[in-house]
Amino acid sequence: MPWSTSRRKERFNPDWPRTRMRILKRDKHVCQWPVKDDFGNVRICGKYGNEVDHKVRHDGYDDDSPENLWTLCRWHHQRKTESESADVRRENGRKRKENQWYSHPAFR
């Protein structure tokens, strides 16, 4: 969905700009995404981060508590968003197949 028609901002709390800045400051603008090195040790990405994202999405609302927010670099934020979008598309496709009302022959 293009940003110009997205209703995503309606979900943000009115204090989102302040919340966002608080999280960026807490994380020192460092991407918190966990990555494994060549030896299997887990560490954070550590690259510059300027995007604040929810660790866990909830249906119908966003939990804006500091424990559920983290700073991500652009690359990890895009990968996470792509993965979440693919999950939603897959789930919606499954629901369509299960619903009897969706009976157009092209979608069977």
ChimeraX commands (.cxc) that place a marker at each C-alpha (Angstrom):
marker #1 position 0.00,0.00,0.00 radius 0.5
marker #1 position 1.48,3.37,-0.94 radius 0.5
marker #1 position 2.29,5.73,1.90 radius 0.5
marker #1 position 0.03,8.43,0.43 radius 0.5
marker #1 position -3.05,6.24,0.97 radius 0.5
marker #1 position -1.87,4.39,4.05 radius 0.5
marker #1 position -3.89,4.72,7.24 radius 0.5
marker #1 position -0.91,3.52,9.25 radius 0.5
marker #1 position -0.37,6.87,10.98 radius 0.5
marker #1 position -3.85,6.65,12.51 radius 0.5
marker #1 position -2.50,3.86,14.73 radius 0.5
marker #1 position 0.29,6.01,16.15 radius 0.5
marker #1 position -0.20,7.51,19.52 radius 0.5
marker #1 position -0.23,11.31,19.51 radius 0.5
marker #1 position 3.06,11.30,21.41 radius 0.5
marker #1 position 4.84,9.14,18.79 radius 0.5
marker #1 position 7.51,11.73,17.82 radius 0.5
marker #1 position 8.58,12.02,21.47 radius 0.5
marker #1 position 8.40,8.25,22.01 radius 0.5
marker #1 position 10.48,7.68,18.87 radius 0.5
marker #1 position 13.17,10.13,19.98 radius 0.5
marker #1 position 13.25,8.56,23.45 radius 0.5
marker #1 position 13.90,5.10,21.95 radius 0.5
marker #1 position 16.57,6.39,19.55 radius 0.5
marker #1 position 18.32,8.10,22.45 radius 0.5
marker #1 position 18.04,5.01,24.67 radius 0.5
marker #1 position 19.57,2.83,21.94 radius 0.5
marker #1 position 22.11,5.53,20.97 radius 0.5
marker #1 position 20.97,5.33,17.31 radius 0.5
marker #1 position 22.44,1.80,17.13 radius 0.5
marker #1 position 20.57,-1.01,15.34 radius 0.5
marker #1 position 19.48,-3.60,17.92 radius 0.5
marker #1 position 18.78,-6.43,15.45 radius 0.5
marker #1 position 20.41,-9.69,16.66 radius 0.5
marker #1 position 22.93,-11.20,14.23 radius 0.5
marker #1 position 25.19,-14.26,14.44 radius 0.5
marker #1 position 28.87,-14.03,13.69 radius 0.5
marker #1 position 30.90,-16.77,11.97 radius 0.5
marker #1 position 31.25,-18.62,15.29 radius 0.5
marker #1 position 27.53,-18.62,16.11 radius 0.5
marker #1 position 27.80,-15.90,18.73 radius 0.5
marker #1 position 24.83,-13.54,18.83 radius 0.5
marker #1 position 25.43,-9.81,18.95 radius 0.5
marker #1 position 23.51,-6.74,17.85 radius 0.5
marker #1 position 23.92,-5.38,14.32 radius 0.5
marker #1 position 25.54,-2.20,15.67 radius 0.5
marker #1 position 25.11,-0.10,12.53 radius 0.5
marker #1 position 23.61,3.38,12.61 radius 0.5
marker #1 position 19.87,3.17,13.19 radius 0.5
marker #1 position 17.28,5.87,12.67 radius 0.5
marker #1 position 14.09,3.80,12.52 radius 0.5
marker #1 position 12.02,2.77,15.52 radius 0.5
marker #1 position 9.94,-0.37,15.14 radius 0.5
marker #1 position 7.73,-2.62,17.23 radius 0.5
marker #1 position 9.39,-5.88,18.21 radius 0.5
marker #1 position 6.03,-7.65,18.37 radius 0.5
marker #1 position 2.92,-6.62,16.45 radius 0.5
marker #1 position -0.49,-7.11,18.00 radius 0.5
marker #1 position -3.72,-7.41,16.03 radius 0.5
marker #1 position -5.61,-4.14,16.04 radius 0.5
marker #1 position -3.19,-2.08,18.10 radius 0.5
marker #1 position 0.47,-1.30,18.57 radius 0.5
marker #1 position 2.09,-1.71,21.96 radius 0.5
marker #1 position 4.18,1.46,22.22 radius 0.5
marker #1 position 5.76,0.53,25.53 radius 0.5
marker #1 position 9.55,1.02,25.55 radius 0.5
marker #1 position 10.04,-2.72,26.08 radius 0.5
marker #1 position 8.34,-3.41,22.73 radius 0.5
marker #1 position 10.22,-0.76,20.71 radius 0.5
marker #1 position 13.73,-0.88,19.31 radius 0.5
marker #1 position 16.01,1.01,16.98 radius 0.5
marker #1 position 16.78,-0.61,13.63 radius 0.5
marker #1 position 18.98,0.32,10.69 radius 0.5
marker #1 position 17.16,0.84,7.40 radius 0.5
marker #1 position 18.26,-2.54,6.02 radius 0.5
marker #1 position 17.00,-4.59,8.98 radius 0.5
marker #1 position 13.78,-2.58,9.19 radius 0.5
marker #1 position 13.07,-3.26,5.51 radius 0.5
marker #1 position 13.80,-7.00,5.90 radius 0.5
marker #1 position 11.54,-7.23,8.97 radius 0.5
marker #1 position 8.72,-5.33,7.25 radius 0.5
marker #1 position 9.00,-7.50,4.12 radius 0.5
marker #1 position 8.84,-10.64,6.24 radius 0.5
marker #1 position 5.80,-9.42,8.18 radius 0.5
marker #1 position 4.04,-8.41,4.95 radius 0.5
marker #1 position 4.70,-11.82,3.42 radius 0.5
marker #1 position 3.27,-13.50,6.53 radius 0.5
marker #1 position 0.08,-11.41,6.28 radius 0.5
marker #1 position -0.30,-12.12,2.55 radius 0.5
marker #1 position 0.17,-15.85,3.18 radius 0.5
marker #1 position -2.39,-15.81,6.02 radius 0.5
marker #1 position -4.90,-13.84,3.93 radius 0.5
marker #1 position -4.50,-16.33,1.09 radius 0.5
marker #1 position -5.13,-19.21,3.48 radius 0.5
marker #1 position -8.26,-17.49,4.81 radius 0.5
marker #1 position -9.56,-16.92,1.28 radius 0.5
marker #1 position -9.14,-20.59,0.44 radius 0.5
marker #1 position -10.99,-21.62,3.60 radius 0.5
marker #1 position -13.93,-19.27,3.12 radius 0.5
marker #1 position -16.72,-20.84,1.11 radius 0.5
marker #1 position -18.01,-17.49,-0.12 radius 0.5
marker #1 position -14.79,-16.99,-2.06 radius 0.5
marker #1 position -15.80,-19.39,-4.80 radius 0.5
marker #1 position -14.67,-17.80,-8.06 radius 0.5
marker #1 position -13.22,-20.60,-10.24 radius 0.5
marker #1 position -10.00,-18.70,-10.82 radius 0.5
marker #1 position -9.21,-18.82,-7.10 radius 0.5
marker #1 position -9.91,-22.50,-6.41 radius 0.5
marker link #1:1,2 radius 0.2
marker link #1:2,3 radius 0.2
marker link #1:3,4 radius 0.2
marker link #1:4,5 radius 0.2
marker link #1:5,6 radius 0.2
marker link #1:6,7 radius 0.2
marker link #1:7,8 radius 0.2
marker link #1:8,9 radius 0.2
marker link #1:9,10 radius 0.2
marker link #1:10,11 radius 0.2
marker link #1:11,12 radius 0.2
marker link #1:12,13 radius 0.2
marker link #1:13,14 radius 0.2
marker link #1:14,15 radius 0.2
marker link #1:15,16 radius 0.2
marker link #1:16,17 radius 0.2
marker link #1:17,18 radius 0.2
marker link #1:18,19 radius 0.2
marker link #1:19,20 radius 0.2
marker link #1:20,21 radius 0.2
marker link #1:21,22 radius 0.2
marker link #1:22,23 radius 0.2
marker link #1:23,24 radius 0.2
marker link #1:24,25 radius 0.2
marker link #1:25,26 radius 0.2
marker link #1:26,27 radius 0.2
marker link #1:27,28 radius 0.2
marker link #1:28,29 radius 0.2
marker link #1:29,30 radius 0.2
marker link #1:30,31 radius 0.2
marker link #1:31,32 radius 0.2
marker link #1:32,33 radius 0.2
marker link #1:33,34 radius 0.2
marker link #1:34,35 radius 0.2
marker link #1:35,36 radius 0.2
marker link #1:36,37 radius 0.2
marker link #1:37,38 radius 0.2
marker link #1:38,39 radius 0.2
marker link #1:39,40 radius 0.2
marker link #1:40,41 radius 0.2
marker link #1:41,42 radius 0.2
marker link #1:42,43 radius 0.2
marker link #1:43,44 radius 0.2
marker link #1:44,45 radius 0.2
marker link #1:45,46 radius 0.2
marker link #1:46,47 radius 0.2
marker link #1:47,48 radius 0.2
marker link #1:48,49 radius 0.2
marker link #1:49,50 radius 0.2
marker link #1:50,51 radius 0.2
marker link #1:51,52 radius 0.2
marker link #1:52,53 radius 0.2
marker link #1:53,54 radius 0.2
marker link #1:54,55 radius 0.2
marker link #1:55,56 radius 0.2
marker link #1:56,57 radius 0.2
marker link #1:57,58 radius 0.2
marker link #1:58,59 radius 0.2
marker link #1:59,60 radius 0.2
marker link #1:60,61 radius 0.2
marker link #1:61,62 radius 0.2
marker link #1:62,63 radius 0.2
marker link #1:63,64 radius 0.2
marker link #1:64,65 radius 0.2
marker link #1:65,66 radius 0.2
marker link #1:66,67 radius 0.2
marker link #1:67,68 radius 0.2
marker link #1:68,69 radius 0.2
marker link #1:69,70 radius 0.2
marker link #1:70,71 radius 0.2
marker link #1:71,72 radius 0.2
marker link #1:72,73 radius 0.2
marker link #1:73,74 radius 0.2
marker link #1:74,75 radius 0.2
marker link #1:75,76 radius 0.2
marker link #1:76,77 radius 0.2
marker link #1:77,78 radius 0.2
marker link #1:78,79 radius 0.2
marker link #1:79,80 radius 0.2
marker link #1:80,81 radius 0.2
marker link #1:81,82 radius 0.2
marker link #1:82,83 radius 0.2
marker link #1:83,84 radius 0.2
marker link #1:84,85 radius 0.2
marker link #1:85,86 radius 0.2
marker link #1:86,87 radius 0.2
marker link #1:87,88 radius 0.2
marker link #1:88,89 radius 0.2
marker link #1:89,90 radius 0.2
marker link #1:90,91 radius 0.2
marker link #1:91,92 radius 0.2
marker link #1:92,93 radius 0.2
marker link #1:93,94 radius 0.2
marker link #1:94,95 radius 0.2
marker link #1:95,96 radius 0.2
marker link #1:96,97 radius 0.2
marker link #1:97,98 radius 0.2
marker link #1:98,99 radius 0.2
marker link #1:99,100 radius 0.2
marker link #1:100,101 radius 0.2
marker link #1:101,102 radius 0.2
marker link #1:102,103 radius 0.2
marker link #1:103,104 radius 0.2
marker link #1:104,105 radius 0.2
marker link #1:105,106 radius 0.2
marker link #1:106,107 radius 0.2
marker link #1:107,108 radius 0.2
view
